[in-house]
Amino acid sequence: MTHIKPWVLFLSLALAGSVGAQSPQRLPTVPLRAGMFQIQAQVAQSPEQRAIGLMHRKSMPAHEGMLFVFESREVQCFWMKNTHLPLSIAFVADDGRIVSMADMQPMDETSHCSKEPVRYALEMNQGWFAQKGIKPGSRLSGAPFSASQ
């Protein structure tokens, strides 16, 4: 069983308490592709940016998402505390291959973990991947992925 690192949990809880009624964060974006579909993904790469993620948003355009970038390949786990949008998450290998996916419910503290170590996770509006026929084994392309379709 995978455990969430204590410092990640502490940082997440501390930031959740400090952002309270804050506006959603806006981060630099990177263009990605999933097959023929374009994605404009905000990039969350610092621990603070990843802890806040898509918290406090009431909506998100259909072609936008958030790419979480981690320093090392590990089993990554996400939850939806203070996140109002239903989201789907794809856990992504260095070469852009989607290794596993999950649908996540708003304001839920259930952990959703990758099935193998990864450095990337992409959150999109819930159902986006399914509507596009994108599933585990599909590939994302664009920076930062080392292989393209």
Wavefront OBJ file of the C-alpha trace (Angstrom):
o trace
v 0.000 0.000 0.000
v 1.225 3.491 -0.838
v 1.427 6.165 1.801
v 1.237 9.901 1.272
v 4.443 11.514 2.491
v 3.818 13.319 5.811
v 5.316 16.594 4.524
v 3.000 16.555 1.489
v -0.038 16.010 3.704
v 1.105 18.729 6.127
v 1.809 21.187 3.293
v -1.546 20.425 1.665
v -3.434 20.974 4.906
v -1.490 24.134 5.734
v -2.070 25.610 2.292
v -5.713 24.598 2.287
v -6.208 26.497 5.513
v -4.293 29.544 4.289
v -5.959 29.883 0.876
v -9.494 29.795 2.287
v -11.415 32.222 0.073
v -8.529 32.910 -2.307
v -8.977 33.067 -6.029
v -7.886 30.041 -8.027
v -4.215 30.077 -8.981
v -3.257 30.848 -12.595
v -0.015 29.245 -13.726
v 2.025 29.294 -16.940
v 0.637 26.969 -19.605
v 2.047 24.398 -21.993
v 0.309 23.033 -25.105
v -0.228 19.255 -25.090
v -1.898 16.846 -27.482
v -3.878 13.694 -26.822
v -4.208 12.192 -30.280
v -5.846 14.878 -32.391
v -7.098 16.822 -29.368
v -5.299 19.915 -28.101
v -4.982 20.717 -24.414
v -3.818 23.954 -22.834
v -2.416 22.798 -19.491
v -1.380 25.008 -16.594
v 1.841 23.615 -15.137
v 2.026 23.024 -11.375
v 5.616 22.124 -10.572
v 6.469 23.464 -7.121
v 5.164 21.698 -4.012
v 3.009 24.755 -3.226
v 1.514 24.906 -6.744
v 0.788 21.160 -6.701
v -0.834 21.366 -3.240
v -3.249 24.095 -4.410
v -3.843 22.546 -7.838
v -7.339 23.326 -9.128
v -8.783 24.239 -5.714
v -11.488 26.907 -5.509
v -12.404 26.902 -9.221
v -16.047 26.937 -10.155
v -15.464 26.105 -13.841
v -12.743 25.292 -16.354
v -12.866 25.530 -20.162
v -13.223 22.140 -21.896
v -9.784 22.181 -23.570
v -7.894 23.286 -20.435
v -6.401 21.269 -17.603
v -3.540 21.167 -15.126
v -0.313 19.206 -15.553
v 1.357 18.269 -12.270
v 5.123 17.824 -12.584
v 7.019 15.977 -9.842
v 10.765 15.848 -9.202
v 10.983 12.062 -9.290
v 9.098 9.012 -10.481
v 6.958 7.734 -7.620
v 3.443 6.452 -7.076
v 1.507 9.739 -7.006
v -1.751 10.174 -5.066
v -4.375 12.917 -5.395
v -7.513 13.913 -3.524
v -10.143 16.598 -4.037
v -10.260 18.556 -0.781
v -11.418 22.143 -1.529
v -11.838 21.292 -5.221
v -15.318 22.129 -6.509
v -15.033 20.633 -10.010
v -15.488 16.948 -10.817
v -12.212 15.947 -12.473
v -10.633 13.054 -14.318
v -6.942 12.422 -13.795
v -4.446 10.658 -16.049
v -1.175 9.483 -14.507
v 1.505 9.814 -17.187
v 4.925 8.199 -17.746
v 7.954 10.180 -18.923
v 7.284 9.198 -22.557
v 3.677 10.478 -22.418
v 2.029 7.049 -21.993
v -1.035 7.154 -19.763
v -0.473 4.429 -17.172
v -3.744 4.771 -15.251
v -6.732 7.067 -14.827
v -9.407 7.892 -12.286
v -12.558 9.998 -11.972
v -12.601 12.142 -8.850
v -15.575 13.710 -7.081
v -15.666 17.303 -5.772
v -14.742 17.944 -2.141
v -13.834 14.259 -1.613
v -10.812 13.166 0.409
v -10.541 9.715 -1.197
v -6.998 9.093 -2.499
v -6.579 8.234 -6.177
v -3.104 6.816 -6.868
v -1.136 5.929 -9.976
v -0.752 2.202 -10.665
v 3.002 2.641 -11.179
v 5.615 5.320 -10.475
v 5.163 8.452 -12.630
v 6.414 12.046 -12.724
v 3.302 13.555 -14.321
v -0.437 13.759 -13.747
v -2.950 15.608 -15.922
v -6.305 16.743 -14.529
v -9.131 17.592 -16.923
v -12.876 18.132 -16.505
v -14.483 14.832 -15.562
v -15.335 12.753 -18.613
v -12.987 14.598 -20.996
v -10.713 11.579 -21.538
v -13.641 9.154 -21.942
v -15.428 11.448 -24.425
v -12.266 11.561 -26.555
v -11.623 7.800 -26.370
v -8.397 8.340 -24.421
v -7.549 5.536 -22.007
v -4.550 3.854 -20.348
v -1.986 3.102 -23.048
v -2.851 6.265 -25.016
v -0.065 8.838 -25.307
v 0.188 12.550 -24.664
v 2.660 14.583 -26.666
v 4.301 17.972 -26.287
v 6.785 19.275 -23.765
v 7.732 17.778 -21.317
v 7.198 14.288 -22.758
v 10.226 12.705 -24.398
v 8.292 10.779 -27.070
v 5.693 12.166 -29.448
v 2.927 10.413 -31.303
l 1 2 3 4 5 6 7 8 9 10 11 12 13 14 15 16 17 18 19 20 21 22 23 24 25 26 27 28 29 30 31 32 33 34 35 36 37 38 39 40 41 42 43 44 45 46 47 48 49 50 51 52 53 54 55 56 57 58 59 60 61 62 63 64 65 66 67 68 69 70 71 72 73 74 75 76 77 78 79 80 81 82 83 84 85 86 87 88 89 90 91 92 93 94 95 96 97 98 99 100 101 102 103 104 105 106 107 108 109 110 111 112 113 114 115 116 117 118 119 120 121 122 123 124 125 126 127 128 129 130 131 132 133 134 135 136 137 138 139 140 141 142 143 144 145 146 147 148 149
